[in-house]
Amino acid sequence: MNWKHWIPLLGLSLAGCGGASKAPLELVDAVDLARYQGTWYEIAKLPNRFQDQCVAGTRAEYTLLDDGRVEVINRCRLASGATEEVRGRARRPDPDRPAALEVRFAPAWLSWLPMVWGDYQVMALDRGYRWALVGEPSRKFLWILSRTRGLPRARIDELLAEARRQGFPVDRIDFTPQDDE
């Protein structure tokens, strides 16, 4: 993994520090990590520097580990046609907030630094774990995820309306091309 791909996550972790404080995100009541694990396709996102190189096929695979943490593998297709992969870990820092996770893509030996952990907060989740809306408190990062390569436009619009209600600039949303690789 190239350093340039995880350094922006420091900014994600620090995004809420300093400046005007934003209200906490409204999250789902619970996330069952055993049900959440598996492959999720990125349907849409707010543009961010650490995904600039991705042109299509962005997906994440989550695997629940014995220690309660989650292995995260993010993949995307580059303009060259090659696939890029980055590995990380997610953890639930507060058992009283089961929909608020932290994720890091920095090397494990840096995991003791609080700034390498970025917020990953589940704002909406289908009862069948078929789609999710994930954001972070600064409102700079937002993802619509699905178990399939697409979602009906009506569902996307509902999720964007929820994100807008919670203060995200959804007019900047980018849709992610998904194809049969």
MIGU-838630 format. One line per 4 residues: number of its first residue (from 1); their letters; for each residue x, y, z of C-alpha. Coordinates in Angstrom, 3 decimals, decimal comma, m for minus. Layout:
// MIGU-838630
NUM) a) X Y Z | ...
***
This chain:
// MIGU-838630
1) mnwk) 0,000 0,000 0,000 | 1,202 3,452 m0,848 | 1,464 5,988 2,016 | m0,437 8,605 m0,001
5) hwip) m3,594 6,516 0,259 | m3,836 6,413 4,048 | m2,406 9,824 4,959 | m5,690 11,576 4,001
9) llgl) m7,387 9,410 6,612 | m5,515 11,458 9,192 | m7,534 14,381 7,917 | m10,701 12,316 8,203
13) slag) m9,898 11,629 11,848 | m9,097 15,247 12,554 | m11,915 16,704 10,464 | m14,068 17,330 13,510
17) cgga) m11,264 18,984 15,496 | m11,302 22,748 15,791 | m13,600 25,190 14,029 | m17,355 25,178 14,317
21) skap) m18,786 22,150 16,020 | m21,452 20,173 14,175 | m24,285 18,267 15,786 | m23,629 14,540 16,203
25) lelv) m24,947 12,352 13,415 | m28,195 10,509 13,987 | m27,290 6,839 13,747 | m29,179 3,583 13,583
29) davd) m29,742 1,943 16,956 | m27,556 m1,081 16,311 | m25,259 m2,730 13,802 | m24,778 m6,485 14,059
33) lary) m21,216 m6,846 12,814 | m21,751 m10,521 12,005 | m24,564 m9,531 9,607 | m22,680 m6,473 8,337
37) qgtw) m19,669 m8,507 7,241 | m19,317 m9,460 3,602 | m19,046 m7,467 0,395 | m20,573 m4,001 m0,024
41) yeia) m20,540 m2,092 m3,335 | m20,113 1,654 m3,342 | m23,126 3,177 m5,085 | m22,284 6,823 m4,436
45) klpn) m19,948 8,973 m2,349 | m18,907 12,492 m1,602 | m15,651 12,996 m3,527 | m12,524 12,594 m1,415
49) rfqd) m8,792 12,661 m2,101 | m8,070 9,154 m0,910 | m10,366 7,724 m3,614 | m9,358 10,049 m6,478
53) qcva) m7,551 7,249 m8,301 | m10,675 5,015 m8,329 | m12,737 5,117 m11,519 | m15,131 2,171 m11,066
57) gtra) m15,869 m1,041 m9,239 | m15,291 0,310 m5,740 | m16,246 m2,174 m3,059 | m15,437 m3,065 0,520
61) eytl) m15,208 m6,435 2,169 | m15,686 m6,668 5,919 | m14,723 m9,738 7,948 | m15,512 m10,010 11,652
65) lddg) m12,447 m11,152 13,587 | m12,311 m13,207 16,789 | m11,341 m10,120 18,833 | m14,491 m8,228 17,775
69) rvev) m12,657 m5,992 15,333 | m13,339 m6,034 11,609 | m10,857 m6,574 8,806 | m11,543 m4,095 6,002
73) inrc) m10,414 m4,615 2,415 | m11,286 m1,803 0,000 | m10,815 m2,375 m3,724 | m11,371 m0,261 m6,798
77) rlas) m10,513 m0,236 m10,467 | m7,995 2,332 m11,710 | m8,060 4,097 m15,087 | m5,358 1,670 m16,258
81) gate) m7,729 m1,241 m15,637 | m5,673 m2,500 m12,697 | m7,287 m3,127 m9,320 | m6,023 m1,319 m6,241
85) evrg) m6,508 m2,748 m2,774 | m6,038 m1,261 0,674 | m6,403 m3,167 3,957 | m7,398 m1,843 7,321
89) rarr) m9,125 m2,567 10,600 | m12,309 m1,255 12,149 | m13,259 m1,235 15,801 | m16,206 m0,227 17,926
93) pdpd) m14,688 2,275 20,401 | m17,835 2,756 22,493 | m20,098 m0,249 23,179 | m22,936 2,177 23,952
97) rpaa) m22,788 3,458 20,341 | m22,931 0,244 18,276 | m23,370 2,086 14,955 | m20,247 4,237 15,443
101) levr) m17,060 2,552 14,318 | m13,521 3,746 13,772 | m11,409 2,518 10,878 | m7,707 2,779 10,132
105) fapa) m5,663 2,003 7,047 | m2,354 3,047 8,600 | 0,135 0,312 9,486 | m0,725 m1,623 12,664
109) wlsw) 2,286 m0,236 14,509 | 0,662 3,228 14,290 | m2,697 2,087 15,681 | m1,932 3,575 19,107
113) lpmv) m2,163 7,071 17,541 | m5,727 8,399 17,798 | m5,359 10,418 14,586 | m4,998 7,325 12,378
117) wgdy) m8,534 6,230 13,227 | m11,342 7,733 11,125 | m15,021 7,785 12,009 | m17,342 5,360 10,201
121) qvma) m20,899 5,940 11,364 | m23,938 4,071 10,082 | m26,776 6,549 9,588 | m29,242 4,250 7,804
125) ldrg) m29,292 0,492 7,396 | m31,792 m1,817 5,736 | m33,315 m4,389 8,113 | m32,029 m7,103 5,787
129) yrwa) m28,572 m5,472 5,611 | m29,008 m4,873 1,857 | m27,983 m1,186 1,841 | m26,381 1,333 4,188
133) lvge) m25,710 5,056 4,482 | m22,374 5,790 6,148 | m20,942 9,168 7,093 | m18,707 10,946 9,546
137) psrk) m19,368 13,905 11,829 | m17,636 16,658 9,820 | m20,006 15,869 6,911 | m17,029 15,708 4,509
141) flwi) m17,292 11,961 3,904 | m20,403 10,031 2,899 | m21,048 6,700 1,213 | m24,110 4,837 m0,032
145) lsrt) m23,362 1,116 0,020 | m25,268 m1,879 m1,293 | m24,915 m5,653 m1,300 | m25,613 m5,498 m5,037
149) rglp) m23,993 m3,426 m7,781 | m26,996 m1,105 m7,939 | m29,953 0,294 m6,044 | m33,292 1,588 m7,311
153) rari) m33,185 5,341 m7,887 | m36,030 5,830 m5,388 | m33,929 4,227 m2,613 | m30,891 6,338 m3,542
157) dell) m33,055 9,465 m3,416 | m34,359 8,494 0,048 | m30,810 7,996 1,330 | m29,657 11,290 m0,177
161) aear) m32,626 13,039 1,453 | m31,574 11,606 4,830 | m27,985 12,707 4,248 | m29,176 16,212 3,273
165) rqgf) m31,358 16,358 6,398 | m28,268 15,576 8,471 | m26,262 18,374 6,839 | m24,287 16,647 4,068
169) pvdr) m23,659 18,536 0,782 | m25,397 15,941 m1,385 | m25,309 18,235 m4,421 | m21,649 17,116 m4,711
173) idft) m22,376 13,378 m4,692 | m20,570 11,180 m7,240 | m22,078 7,930 m8,468 | m19,738 4,962 m8,738
177) pqdd) m19,831 2,866 m11,902 | m20,167 m0,809 m11,039 | m19,768 m3,429 m13,713 | m19,432 m7,177 m13,958
181) e) m15,733 m7,715 m13,432
***
